[in-house]
Amino acid sequence: SSKSEDTNTFTFTQKGIHDFAWFAVDSILTETDYYKSSNKEIRIELFIQPEREEYLSRYSNAVKNCLEYFEKYVGEYPYEKVTLVDVPRTSKSGGMEYPTLFTVSADLFSPVEVGYPEKLVAHEFAHQYFHGIIANNETYEGWIDEGLASYFATKIMEEYYPDLLINFRLASYFPVFGIQLLNYNEIPLIYSIDKYKQAPAYRQYINYYSNPIQGKISDSSFIHDSKIVYRNTNYSKPELMFISLERIIGEREFLQIISEFYNRYKFKHPKGRDLIDLIKSNSSEKLDWFFDGVYNNDVRFDYSVKSIIETDSLNYKIELVRNEEGIFYNDILVVTENDSLWFKWEDSSRTKYLDVKTESQLYGVEIDPFRKNVFDYN
């Protein structure tokens, strides 16, 4: 730094970045913590609004959890520090990402069972890797970094905060545990007060099921004039796509593919095709059908069991139907009194018939029992 009669000049140097941010404030709490990785110590700088002092340890622990998870499953954090800035309540800059720095915010009252602001921290930290280090073009393909940041935020919450409860916000502010069924201007009209465990990524499911065919993931990020459609095509659908791929490929294998993507393209500007080609080439599953339906199209998915007829003693004719345009390669489970029988449906037909001979009474038939197709309405 240097100083003249009227000004102070500060110079900061950071290698390996494509963007930067700075902030100025007259009153804020500061705290420094450290995370010891395998080969270095990473400094965690925290800048917290005075009225949110109680969140200091929660912010710090959340950042450490993120560093641990990403270095374990994705790759090394290349910088020597990371900065969290808790912005004022009146600021519109909470929840933004820049290399080595991200912003967050929190309500004055937010119990740990809500998982907020921890999930916001996880999402914004994930952007250190995806868009900070993996520098895709957000104007055209925001789904890459927003989808991966959302996916990894969900993974981190499952790993470190597994017992979160569903809640709604009374008048957009006060968290109340339970399920909100109907609201007007975010004021609940019909609701169920109880404690319900959060399903992973449950808000993304709500967003998708509310707007399933309004835009494709492959659309350029800037073409939609609706915030709802933008959020669906850049956040909700991409995260659900990654969850679906994880279930098809396997969690360990999928994380290894994302780790390879990170290590191959860090400090570069990959395109969506690079990620998709890497997933295809590293999977034992043929996935052209998957990306055709989920990535390149905005179609509904709805498979169902139409009928089960016993044609003779322990002989059954099962009719399965595809009710919408979306095509998915499904596993079929037939459950009998003493056994489980497995079948495949891997084509574009509207109807599939199974002629099944069993050794005991048939109890039921289920399409996609492992819920690999998270886009299906049933």
WOVENLIN-V621285 format. One record per pair of residues at least 6 apart in sequence whose ideal C-beta (glycine too) atoms are under 8 Angstrom apart, sorted by the first residue. I is the first residue (numbers start at 1). J is the second residue. D is the distance in whole Angstrom. If there is no record, write none. Layout:
i->I j->J d->D
i->I j->J d->D
This chain:
i->1 j->8 d->6
i->1 j->9 d->6
i->1 j->10 d->5
i->1 j->11 d->7
i->2 j->8 d->8
i->2 j->9 d->5
i->2 j->11 d->8
i->3 j->9 d->7
i->14 j->20 d->7
i->14 j->79 d->7
i->14 j->99 d->7
i->14 j->100 d->6
i->16 j->78 d->6
i->16 j->79 d->7
i->16 j->99 d->8
i->16 j->133 d->8
i->16 j->267 d->6
i->17 j->99 d->4
i->17 j->100 d->7
i->17 j->132 d->8
i->18 j->99 d->7
i->18 j->135 d->5
i->19 j->98 d->5
i->19 j->99 d->6
i->19 j->132 d->8
i->20 j->98 d->6
i->20 j->99 d->7
i->20 j->101 d->8
i->21 j->96 d->8
i->21 j->98 d->4
i->21 j->101 d->6
i->23 j->47 d->8
i->23 j->85 d->6
i->25 j->47 d->7
i->27 j->50 d->6
i->28 j->47 d->5
i->28 j->48 d->7
i->28 j->49 d->7
i->28 j->50 d->7
i->29 j->46 d->8
i->29 j->47 d->7
i->29 j->48 d->4
i->29 j->49 d->7
i->29 j->50 d->6
i->29 j->53 d->6
i->29 j->56 d->7
i->30 j->45 d->7
i->30 j->46 d->7
i->30 j->47 d->6
i->30 j->48 d->8
i->31 j->45 d->8
i->31 j->46 d->4
i->31 j->48 d->7
i->31 j->56 d->6
i->31 j->60 d->7
i->32 j->43 d->6
i->32 j->44 d->7
i->32 j->45 d->6
i->32 j->46 d->7
i->33 j->43 d->8
i->33 j->44 d->4
i->33 j->46 d->7
i->33 j->60 d->5
i->33 j->63 d->8
i->33 j->64 d->7
i->34 j->41 d->5
i->34 j->42 d->7
i->34 j->43 d->6
i->34 j->44 d->6
i->35 j->41 d->7
i->35 j->42 d->5
i->35 j->44 d->6
i->35 j->63 d->7
i->35 j->64 d->5
i->35 j->67 d->5
i->35 j->68 d->7
i->36 j->42 d->8
i->37 j->67 d->7
i->37 j->71 d->6
i->37 j->76 d->7
i->37 j->77 d->7
i->38 j->71 d->7
i->38 j->76 d->8
i->39 j->76 d->8
i->40 j->80 d->7
i->41 j->80 d->8
i->42 j->67 d->6
i->42 j->77 d->6
i->42 j->79 d->7
i->42 j->80 d->6
i->42 j->81 d->6
i->42 j->82 d->7
i->43 j->80 d->6
i->43 j->81 d->4
i->43 j->82 d->8
i->44 j->60 d->6
i->44 j->63 d->5
i->44 j->64 d->7
i->44 j->81 d->7
i->44 j->82 d->6
i->44 j->83 d->8
i->44 j->84 d->7
i->45 j->81 d->6
i->45 j->82 d->7
i->45 j->83 d->4
i->45 j->84 d->7
i->46 j->56 d->6
i->46 j->59 d->6
i->46 j->60 d->6
i->46 j->63 d->8
i->46 j->83 d->8
i->46 j->84 d->5
i->46 j->86 d->8
i->47 j->83 d->7
i->47 j->84 d->7
i->47 j->85 d->5
i->47 j->86 d->6
i->48 j->55 d->6
i->48 j->56 d->6
i->48 j->59 d->7
i->48 j->86 d->5
i->49 j->86 d->5
i->49 j->87 d->8
i->49 j->88 d->6
i->49 j->89 d->8
i->51 j->108 d->7
i->52 j->86 d->6
i->52 j->106 d->6
i->52 j->108 d->7
i->55 j->86 d->7
i->55 j->106 d->5
i->55 j->117 d->7
i->58 j->112 d->7
i->58 j->117 d->7
i->58 j->118 d->7
i->59 j->84 d->6
i->59 j->86 d->7
i->59 j->104 d->7
i->59 j->117 d->7
i->59 j->121 d->6
i->62 j->117 d->8
i->62 j->118 d->5
i->62 j->121 d->4
i->62 j->122 d->7
i->62 j->125 d->8
i->63 j->82 d->6
i->63 j->84 d->6
i->63 j->121 d->6
i->63 j->125 d->6
i->65 j->122 d->8
i->65 j->156 d->6
i->65 j->159 d->7
i->65 j->160 d->5
i->66 j->121 d->7
i->66 j->122 d->6
i->66 j->125 d->4
i->66 j->126 d->7
i->66 j->156 d->6
i->67 j->77 d->6
i->67 j->82 d->7
i->67 j->125 d->8
i->69 j->152 d->8
i->69 j->155 d->7
i->69 j->156 d->5
i->69 j->159 d->6
i->69 j->160 d->8
i->70 j->77 d->6
i->70 j->125 d->8
i->70 j->126 d->8
i->70 j->128 d->8
i->70 j->129 d->6
i->70 j->152 d->7
i->71 j->77 d->6
i->73 j->155 d->8
i->73 j->255 d->5
i->73 j->258 d->8
i->73 j->259 d->7
i->74 j->129 d->6
i->74 j->152 d->8
i->74 j->255 d->8
i->74 j->258 d->6
i->74 j->259 d->5
i->74 j->262 d->5
i->75 j->129 d->8
i->75 j->259 d->6
i->75 j->262 d->5
i->75 j->263 d->5
i->75 j->266 d->7
i->77 j->128 d->7
i->77 j->129 d->8
i->78 j->133 d->7
i->78 j->266 d->7
i->79 j->99 d->8
i->79 j->100 d->5
i->81 j->100 d->6
i->82 j->100 d->6
i->82 j->101 d->7
i->82 j->102 d->8
i->82 j->125 d->7
i->82 j->128 d->7
i->83 j->100 d->6
i->83 j->101 d->4
i->83 j->102 d->8
i->84 j->101 d->8
i->84 j->102 d->6
i->84 j->103 d->8
i->84 j->104 d->6
i->84 j->121 d->7
i->85 j->101 d->7
i->85 j->102 d->7
i->85 j->103 d->5
i->85 j->104 d->7
i->86 j->103 d->8
i->86 j->104 d->6
i->86 j->105 d->6
i->86 j->106 d->7
i->87 j->93 d->5
i->87 j->94 d->5
i->87 j->103 d->5
i->87 j->104 d->7
i->87 j->105 d->5
i->88 j->105 d->8
i->89 j->105 d->7
i->89 j->108 d->8
i->91 j->105 d->7
i->93 j->103 d->5
i->94 j->103 d->5
i->94 j->104 d->6
i->94 j->105 d->3
i->94 j->120 d->8
i->95 j->103 d->7
i->95 j->104 d->6
i->95 j->105 d->7
i->95 j->120 d->6
i->95 j->123 d->8
i->95 j->124 d->6
i->96 j->102 d->7
i->96 j->103 d->5
i->96 j->124 d->7
i->97 j->103 d->8
i->97 j->124 d->5
i->97 j->127 d->3
i->97 j->128 d->7
i->97 j->131 d->6
i->97 j->132 d->7
i->97 j->149 d->8
i->98 j->132 d->7
i->99 j->128 d->7
i->99 j->132 d->4
i->99 j->133 d->8
i->100 j->128 d->7
i->100 j->132 d->8
i->102 j->124 d->4
i->102 j->125 d->6
i->102 j->127 d->7
i->102 j->128 d->7
i->103 j->124 d->7
i->104 j->117 d->5
i->104 j->120 d->5
i->104 j->121 d->6
i->104 j->124 d->6
i->105 j->117 d->7
i->105 j->120 d->8
i->106 j->116 d->7
i->106 j->117 d->4
i->106 j->120 d->8
i->107 j->116 d->7
i->107 j->173 d->7
i->107 j->175 d->7
i->109 j->174 d->7
i->109 j->175 d->7
i->110 j->116 d->5
i->110 j->117 d->7
i->110 j->175 d->6
i->111 j->175 d->7
i->112 j->118 d->8
i->112 j->161 d->8
i->113 j->163 d->8
i->113 j->164 d->6
i->113 j->165 d->5
i->113 j->167 d->8
i->113 j->177 d->7
i->114 j->164 d->7
i->114 j->165 d->7
i->114 j->167 d->5
i->114 j->175 d->5
i->115 j->157 d->6
i->115 j->161 d->5
i->115 j->164 d->4
i->115 j->198 d->7
i->116 j->175 d->8
i->118 j->157 d->7
i->118 j->160 d->8
i->118 j->161 d->6
i->119 j->153 d->5
i->119 j->157 d->5
i->122 j->152 d->7
i->122 j->153 d->4
i->122 j->156 d->4
i->122 j->157 d->6
i->123 j->149 d->5
i->123 j->150 d->6
i->123 j->153 d->4
i->124 j->149 d->8
i->126 j->148 d->7
i->126 j->149 d->4
i->126 j->150 d->8
i->126 j->152 d->4
i->126 j->153 d->6
i->126 j->156 d->8
i->127 j->145 d->6
i->127 j->149 d->5
i->129 j->148 d->8
i->129 j->152 d->8
i->129 j->262 d->6
i->130 j->136 d->8
i->130 j->144 d->7
i->130 j->145 d->4
i->130 j->148 d->4
i->130 j->149 d->6
i->130 j->152 d->8
i->131 j->138 d->6
i->131 j->144 d->8
i->131 j->145 d->4
i->131 j->149 d->8
i->133 j->262 d->7
i->133 j->266 d->5
i->133 j->267 d->6
i->134 j->144 d->8
i->134 j->145 d->7
i->134 j->261 d->7
i->134 j->262 d->6
i->134 j->265 d->6
i->134 j->266 d->6
i->134 j->268 d->8
i->134 j->270 d->6
i->135 j->267 d->7
i->135 j->268 d->7
i->135 j->269 d->5
i->136 j->144 d->4
i->136 j->145 d->6
i->136 j->269 d->7
i->136 j->270 d->6
i->136 j->271 d->7
i->136 j->272 d->7
i->137 j->269 d->7
i->137 j->271 d->8
i->138 j->145 d->6
i->138 j->146 d->8
i->138 j->221 d->6
i->139 j->220 d->7
i->139 j->221 d->6
i->139 j->222 d->6
i->140 j->220 d->5
i->140 j->221 d->6
i->140 j->222 d->7
i->141 j->220 d->8
i->141 j->221 d->7
i->141 j->271 d->7
i->141 j->272 d->5
i->142 j->221 d->4
i->142 j->234 d->4
i->143 j->217 d->5
i->143 j->221 d->7
i->143 j->233 d->7
i->143 j->234 d->5
i->143 j->237 d->8
i->143 j->238 d->4
i->143 j->272 d->7
i->144 j->238 d->8
i->144 j->270 d->8
i->144 j->272 d->6
i->144 j->275 d->6
i->146 j->234 d->5
i->146 j->235 d->5
i->146 j->238 d->7
i->147 j->217 d->8
i->147 j->234 d->7
i->147 j->235 d->7
i->147 j->237 d->8
i->147 j->238 d->3
i->147 j->239 d->5
i->147 j->241 d->7
i->147 j->242 d->6
i->148 j->238 d->8
i->148 j->242 d->7
i->148 j->258 d->7
i->150 j->201 d->8
i->150 j->204 d->7
i->150 j->235 d->5
i->150 j->236 d->8
i->150 j->238 d->7
i->150 j->239 d->4
i->151 j->238 d->8
i->151 j->239 d->5
i->151 j->242 d->4
i->151 j->243 d->7
i->154 j->200 d->5
i->154 j->201 d->5
i->154 j->239 d->7
i->154 j->243 d->8
i->157 j->164 d->7
i->157 j->200 d->7
i->158 j->200 d->6
i->163 j->197 d->7
i->164 j->197 d->7
i->164 j->198 d->4
i->165 j->177 d->5
i->165 j->195 d->5
i->165 j->196 d->6
i->165 j->197 d->6
i->165 j->198 d->6
i->166 j->177 d->7
i->166 j->178 d->7
i->166 j->179 d->6
i->166 j->196 d->4
i->166 j->197 d->7
i->166 j->198 d->5
i->166 j->202 d->7
i->167 j->175 d->5
i->167 j->176 d->6
i->167 j->177 d->5
i->167 j->178 d->7
i->168 j->175 d->8
i->168 j->176 d->6
i->168 j->178 d->7
i->168 j->179 d->7
i->168 j->180 d->4
i->168 j->183 d->8
i->168 j->188 d->6
i->168 j->191 d->7
i->169 j->175 d->6
i->169 j->176 d->7
i->169 j->186 d->7
i->170 j->176 d->5
i->170 j->187 d->8
i->170 j->188 d->7
i->171 j->186 d->7
i->171 j->187 d->6
i->172 j->186 d->5
i->176 j->188 d->8
i->176 j->191 d->8
i->176 j->193 d->7
i->177 j->193 d->7
i->177 j->194 d->7
i->177 j->195 d->5
i->177 j->196 d->8
i->178 j->191 d->6
i->178 j->192 d->5
i->178 j->193 d->4
i->178 j->194 d->6
i->178 j->195 d->8
i->178 j->196 d->7
i->179 j->191 d->7
i->179 j->192 d->5
i->179 j->194 d->8
i->179 j->196 d->6
i->180 j->188 d->5
i->180 j->190 d->8
i->180 j->191 d->5
i->181 j->190 d->4
i->181 j->191 d->6
i->181 j->192 d->7
i->182 j->188 d->7
i->182 j->189 d->5
i->182 j->190 d->4
i->182 j->191 d->8
i->183 j->189 d->6
i->199 j->205 d->8
i->200 j->243 d->8
i->201 j->239 d->6
i->201 j->240 d->7
i->201 j->243 d->6
i->203 j->236 d->8
i->204 j->235 d->7
i->204 j->236 d->4
i->204 j->239 d->5
i->204 j->240 d->6
i->205 j->236 d->8
i->205 j->240 d->7
i->205 j->374 d->7
i->207 j->228 d->8
i->207 j->231 d->6
i->207 j->232 d->6
i->207 j->235 d->7
i->207 j->236 d->4
i->208 j->232 d->6
i->208 j->236 d->5
i->208 j->237 d->6
i->208 j->240 d->6
i->208 j->375 d->7
i->209 j->377 d->7
i->211 j->228 d->6
i->211 j->229 d->7
i->211 j->232 d->5
i->212 j->298 d->7
i->212 j->300 d->5
i->212 j->375 d->7
i->213 j->298 d->5
i->213 j->299 d->7
i->213 j->300 d->6
i->214 j->226 d->7
i->214 j->228 d->7
i->214 j->229 d->5
i->214 j->232 d->6
i->214 j->233 d->8
i->214 j->298 d->7
i->215 j->224 d->6
i->215 j->229 d->5
i->215 j->230 d->8
i->215 j->232 d->6
i->215 j->233 d->4
i->215 j->298 d->6
i->216 j->233 d->7
i->216 j->295 d->7
i->216 j->296 d->6
i->216 j->297 d->6
i->216 j->298 d->5
i->217 j->233 d->6
i->217 j->237 d->5
i->217 j->238 d->6
i->217 j->241 d->6
i->217 j->294 d->7
i->217 j->295 d->5
i->218 j->272 d->7
i->218 j->295 d->5
i->218 j->296 d->5
i->219 j->233 d->6
i->221 j->230 d->7
i->221 j->233 d->8
i->221 j->234 d->6
i->224 j->230 d->5
i->224 j->233 d->7
i->237 j->294 d->8
i->240 j->374 d->5
i->240 j->375 d->6
i->241 j->294 d->5
i->241 j->295 d->7
i->242 j->254 d->8
i->243 j->374 d->6
i->244 j->290 d->8
i->244 j->294 d->7
i->244 j->372 d->6
i->244 j->373 d->6
i->244 j->374 d->5
i->244 j->375 d->7
i->245 j->254 d->6
i->245 j->279 d->7
i->245 j->287 d->8
i->245 j->290 d->7
i->246 j->254 d->4
i->246 j->255 d->8
i->247 j->370 d->6
i->247 j->371 d->7
i->247 j->372 d->4
i->247 j->374 d->8
i->248 j->283 d->8
i->248 j->285 d->6
i->248 j->287 d->8
i->248 j->290 d->7
i->248 j->372 d->5
i->249 j->257 d->7
i->249 j->279 d->8
i->249 j->283 d->5
i->249 j->284 d->8
i->249 j->285 d->6
i->253 j->282 d->8
i->253 j->283 d->7
i->256 j->282 d->8
i->257 j->278 d->6
i->257 j->279 d->6
i->257 j->282 d->5
i->257 j->283 d->7
i->260 j->278 d->7
i->260 j->282 d->7
i->261 j->270 d->7
i->261 j->274 d->8
i->261 j->275 d->6
i->261 j->278 d->5
i->264 j->278 d->7
i->265 j->274 d->7
i->276 j->291 d->6
i->276 j->295 d->7
i->279 j->287 d->7
i->280 j->287 d->5
i->280 j->288 d->7
i->280 j->291 d->8
i->289 j->327 d->6
i->289 j->328 d->8
i->289 j->329 d->6
i->290 j->328 d->8
i->290 j->329 d->8
i->292 j->327 d->8
i->293 j->299 d->6
i->293 j->301 d->8
i->293 j->326 d->5
i->293 j->327 d->5
i->293 j->328 d->7
i->294 j->375 d->7
i->297 j->325 d->8
i->297 j->326 d->8
i->299 j->324 d->7
i->299 j->325 d->4
i->299 j->326 d->4
i->300 j->324 d->4
i->300 j->325 d->6
i->300 j->326 d->6
i->300 j->377 d->7
i->301 j->324 d->6
i->301 j->326 d->3
i->301 j->328 d->6
i->301 j->373 d->6
i->301 j->375 d->4
i->301 j->376 d->5
i->301 j->377 d->7
i->302 j->322 d->7
i->302 j->323 d->4
i->302 j->324 d->4
i->302 j->326 d->7
i->302 j->376 d->6
i->302 j->377 d->5
i->302 j->378 d->6
i->303 j->320 d->7
i->303 j->321 d->7
i->303 j->322 d->6
i->303 j->323 d->7
i->303 j->328 d->7
i->303 j->330 d->6
i->303 j->345 d->8
i->303 j->367 d->5
i->303 j->368 d->7
i->303 j->373 d->8
i->303 j->376 d->6
i->303 j->378 d->7
i->304 j->320 d->7
i->304 j->321 d->6
i->304 j->323 d->6
i->304 j->367 d->7
i->304 j->378 d->6
i->305 j->318 d->7
i->305 j->319 d->8
i->305 j->320 d->6
i->305 j->365 d->5
i->305 j->366 d->8
i->305 j->367 d->6
i->306 j->319 d->4
i->306 j->320 d->7
i->306 j->321 d->5
i->306 j->351 d->8
i->307 j->317 d->8
i->307 j->318 d->7
i->307 j->319 d->5
i->308 j->316 d->6
i->308 j->317 d->8
i->308 j->318 d->5
i->308 j->319 d->8
i->308 j->362 d->7
i->308 j->365 d->6
i->309 j->316 d->7
i->309 j->317 d->5
i->309 j->318 d->8
i->309 j->319 d->8
i->310 j->316 d->5
i->310 j->362 d->7
i->311 j->317 d->5
i->314 j->357 d->6
i->314 j->358 d->5
i->314 j->359 d->7
i->314 j->360 d->7
i->314 j->361 d->7
i->314 j->362 d->8
i->315 j->355 d->7
i->315 j->356 d->7
i->315 j->357 d->5
i->315 j->358 d->8
i->316 j->354 d->8
i->316 j->355 d->8
i->316 j->356 d->5
i->316 j->357 d->8
i->316 j->358 d->7
i->316 j->362 d->5
i->317 j->353 d->7
i->317 j->354 d->7
i->317 j->355 d->6
i->317 j->356 d->8
i->318 j->334 d->7
i->318 j->353 d->7
i->318 j->354 d->4
i->318 j->355 d->8
i->318 j->356 d->6
i->318 j->365 d->6
i->319 j->351 d->7
i->319 j->352 d->8
i->319 j->353 d->6
i->320 j->332 d->7
i->320 j->345 d->7
i->320 j->351 d->7
i->320 j->352 d->4
i->320 j->353 d->8
i->320 j->354 d->7
i->320 j->365 d->8
i->320 j->367 d->6
i->321 j->350 d->7
i->321 j->351 d->5
i->321 j->352 d->8
i->322 j->349 d->7
i->322 j->350 d->5
i->322 j->351 d->7
i->324 j->377 d->8
i->326 j->375 d->7
i->326 j->376 d->8
i->327 j->348 d->5
i->328 j->368 d->7
i->328 j->372 d->8
i->328 j->373 d->4
i->328 j->375 d->8
i->328 j->376 d->7
i->329 j->344 d->7
i->329 j->345 d->7
i->329 j->346 d->4
i->330 j->344 d->7
i->330 j->345 d->5
i->330 j->346 d->8
i->330 j->367 d->5
i->330 j->368 d->5
i->330 j->372 d->8
i->330 j->373 d->7
i->331 j->342 d->6
i->331 j->343 d->8
i->331 j->344 d->7
i->331 j->367 d->8
i->331 j->368 d->6
i->331 j->369 d->6
i->331 j->370 d->7
i->331 j->372 d->7
i->332 j->342 d->7
i->332 j->343 d->4
i->332 j->344 d->7
i->332 j->345 d->6
i->332 j->354 d->7
i->332 j->365 d->7
i->332 j->366 d->7
i->332 j->367 d->6
i->333 j->340 d->6
i->333 j->341 d->7
i->333 j->342 d->6
i->333 j->365 d->7
i->333 j->366 d->5
i->333 j->369 d->4
i->334 j->340 d->7
i->334 j->341 d->4
i->334 j->342 d->8
i->334 j->343 d->7
i->334 j->354 d->7
i->334 j->356 d->6
i->334 j->358 d->8
i->334 j->362 d->7
i->334 j->364 d->8
i->334 j->365 d->5
i->335 j->341 d->8
i->335 j->362 d->7
i->335 j->363 d->5
i->335 j->364 d->5
i->335 j->365 d->7
i->335 j->366 d->7
i->336 j->358 d->5
i->336 j->359 d->7
i->336 j->360 d->5
i->336 j->361 d->6
i->336 j->362 d->5
i->336 j->363 d->6
i->337 j->360 d->4
i->337 j->361 d->5
i->337 j->363 d->6
i->338 j->359 d->6
i->338 j->360 d->4
i->339 j->358 d->7
i->339 j->359 d->7
i->339 j->360 d->7
i->341 j->356 d->7
i->341 j->358 d->7
i->343 j->354 d->6
i->345 j->352 d->5
i->345 j->367 d->8
i->356 j->362 d->7
i->367 j->378 d->8
i->368 j->376 d->7
